Amino acid sequence: MENSGLILEGGGMRGVYTAGVLDVFMENDLYFPYVIGASAGACNAASYLSRQHGRNRTVNLEYSSHPEYISYKNWLIKKKGLFGMDFIFNELPNRLVPFDYEAFKKSQEKFVVVVTDCRTGEPVYFNREDFSKIDLSMVLRASSSIPFIAPVVELEGKHMMDGGIADPIPVRRAVEDGVKKGVVVLTQNPGYRKKKPRMTWVTRRFYPEYTGLDKSLRDRYAKYNATLDYIEEEEKKGNLFVLRPLEKMTVKRIERDPKKLSVLYEQGRKDALDQLDALRNWLTN
């Protein structure tokens, strides 16, 4: 397990697939010395590192239909954003589905969360040393703040948003940090590629002060696709072990149907269980 690492893609509610994978890892005491994630990937990672089996499932399945979790009323009328960020990053972890902050602090794994600097458009990486002075929940909130449907988060005087914009699958960062054997959990089907975005003028109109964010959003599809090309090449070479949804993806980034989310969670469990022996052999060879 030395020099191994876990790299987690975001993807909004599609991250429930990752929740299924990580629950299987916890059941089999499979922990990696290095974990990095963006957006939903980072949120899933936090509960994995606090050893809270099933917490991500509860948050995503039992509260997905809660009016404060995803609310078109808050977005269209109250202008607070589609996702209830106060509910998700305050009410849920501190009262409804408590996050074990003490267990998280005691865990020894290196944990890196990716966010995007709105002014530069570049990725910013927060780690455990930063969490001693910045609330972890605020970093996770920033990493999960999707443009247009969630507010900008201020951290250390900088304006931050969704880490999946600037570095959607932070595998290269993991390699830079010394990971030799990377386990990548994706939230799209094999062969998926993003299309070039249309109506790119919307970002300039919505965020006129964030030219870096505008450029990063314009270039995101190319960066994402290039990263997937890199992952597939490294997977063929045996340098990466990749878990991805093998059944046709029916869950969208914004999804409230608990039944669809449950199916995707179970798919993550099944894929992890089916490949568990192969993963262990790969890690030890």
Residue pairs with C-beta under 8 A, 6 or more apart in sequence:
1 32
1 33
1 283
2 33
3 33
3 178
3 179
3 180
3 181
4 32
4 33
4 34
4 179
4 180
4 181
4 182
4 183
4 283
5 32
5 33
5 34
5 35
5 36
5 174
5 177
5 179
5 181
5 182
5 183
6 32
6 34
6 35
6 36
6 45
6 182
6 183
6 185
7 36
7 37
7 169
7 170
7 171
7 174
7 179
7 182
7 183
7 184
7 185
8 18
8 35
8 36
8 37
8 38
8 41
8 42
8 44
8 45
8 185
9 18
9 37
9 38
9 41
9 164
9 168
9 169
9 184
9 185
9 186
9 187
9 188
10 37
10 38
10 39
10 40
10 41
10 42
10 143
10 144
10 162
10 163
10 164
10 168
10 187
11 39
11 40
11 41
11 164
11 187
11 188
11 253
12 39
12 40
12 146
12 252
12 253
12 254
12 255
13 40
13 60
13 64
13 251
13 252
13 253
13 254
13 255
13 261
14 40
14 187
14 188
14 245
14 249
14 251
14 252
14 253
14 255
14 264
15 39
15 40
15 41
15 43
15 44
15 56
15 60
15 187
16 56
16 57
16 60
16 61
16 251
16 261
16 264
16 265
16 268
17 185
17 187
17 245
17 251
17 264
17 265
17 267
17 268
18 40
18 41
18 44
18 56
18 185
18 187
18 268
19 44
19 56
19 57
19 60
19 265
19 268
20 57
20 264
20 265
20 266
20 267
20 268
20 269
20 270
20 271
20 272
21 185
21 243
21 268
21 269
21 271
21 272
22 44
22 45
22 47
22 48
22 56
22 185
23 53
23 54
23 56
23 57
23 268
23 269
24 268
24 269
24 272
24 273
24 276
25 31
25 48
25 272
26 48
26 51
26 53
27 53
28 276
30 276
30 279
30 280
31 48
31 109
32 109
32 183
33 108
33 109
33 110
34 109
34 110
34 112
34 174
34 177
34 178
34 179
35 45
35 48
35 49
35 109
35 110
35 111
35 112
36 45
36 111
36 112
36 113
36 114
36 125
36 170
36 173
36 174
36 177
37 43
37 44
37 45
37 112
37 113
37 114
37 143
37 163
37 170
38 113
38 114
38 115
38 143
38 162
38 163
38 164
38 167
38 168
38 169
38 170
39 114
39 143
39 144
39 146
39 162
39 163
39 164
40 144
40 187
41 185
41 187
42 113
42 114
42 139
42 140
42 143
42 144
42 163
43 56
43 140
43 143
43 144
44 56
45 111
45 113
46 99
46 104
46 111
46 136
46 140
47 55
47 56
47 59
47 99
48 56
49 104
49 107
49 109
49 111
50 99
50 100
50 101
50 103
50 104
50 107
51 100
51 103
51 107
52 99
52 100
52 103
55 97
55 99
57 265
58 97
59 92
59 97
60 261
60 265
61 258
61 261
61 262
61 265
62 258
63 69
63 92
63 96
63 97
64 70
64 255
64 256
64 257
64 258
64 261
65 256
65 257
65 258
66 87
67 73
68 74
68 84
68 87
68 91
69 83
69 84
69 87
69 88
69 256
70 82
70 83
70 84
70 254
70 256
71 82
71 84
72 82
74 80
74 81
74 82
74 84
75 81
75 82
75 149
80 151
81 149
81 150
81 151
82 146
82 149
82 150
82 254
83 144
83 146
83 149
83 150
85 141
85 144
85 145
85 150
85 151
88 141
88 144
89 137
89 138
89 140
89 141
89 144
90 137
93 99
93 137
99 137
101 136
104 136
110 127
110 128
110 177
111 127
111 128
112 125
112 126
112 127
112 170
112 173
112 177
113 125
113 126
113 127
113 139
113 140
113 143
113 163
114 123
114 124
114 125
114 143
114 163
114 164
114 166
114 167
114 170
114 173
115 123
115 124
115 126
115 139
115 142
115 143
115 155
115 160
115 161
115 162
115 163
116 122
116 123
116 124
116 160
116 161
116 162
116 163
116 164
116 165
116 166
116 167
116 213
116 216
117 123
117 124
117 158
117 159
117 160
117 166
117 212
118 152
118 158
118 159
118 160
118 161
118 207
118 210
118 212
118 213
119 158
119 159
119 209
119 210
119 211
119 212
119 213
120 212
121 165
121 166
121 210
121 211
121 212
121 213
121 214
121 215
121 216
122 166
122 212
122 216
123 163
123 166
123 167
123 170
123 173
124 158
124 160
125 170
125 173
126 134
126 139
126 155
130 139
131 139
134 155
134 156
138 153
138 155
139 155
141 153
142 153
142 155
142 160
142 161
142 163
143 160
143 162
143 163
143 164
144 150
144 162
145 151
145 152
145 153
145 160
145 161
145 162
146 161
146 162
146 253
147 161
147 162
147 165
147 203
147 206
147 207
147 213
147 217
148 202
148 206
149 254
150 161
150 162
152 159
152 160
152 161
153 159
153 160
153 161
154 160
159 210
161 213
163 170
165 213
165 216
165 217
165 220
166 216
167 173
167 223
168 220
168 223
168 224
168 227
169 184
169 186
169 224
169 227
169 228
169 231
171 182
171 184
171 227
171 230
171 231
171 234
171 240
172 227
172 230
174 182
175 182
180 239
181 239
181 240
181 241
181 282
181 283
182 234
182 239
182 240
182 241
183 240
183 241
183 242
183 243
183 279
183 283
184 231
184 235
184 240
184 241
184 242
184 243
185 242
185 243
185 244
186 231
186 242
186 243
186 244
186 245
187 244
187 245
188 244
188 245
188 249
189 244
189 245
189 246
189 247
189 248
189 249
190 244
190 246
192 228
192 249
193 224
193 225
193 228
194 220
194 221
194 224
194 225
195 221
196 221
196 222
197 217
197 218
197 220
197 221
200 214
200 217
200 218
203 210
203 213
203 214
203 217
203 218
204 214
207 213
207 214
231 240
231 242
232 242
234 240
235 241
235 242
238 282
241 278
241 279
241 282
241 283
243 268
243 271
243 272
243 275
244 271
245 264
245 267
245 268
245 271
246 267
246 271
247 267
249 264
250 260
250 263
250 264
251 260
251 261
251 264
255 261
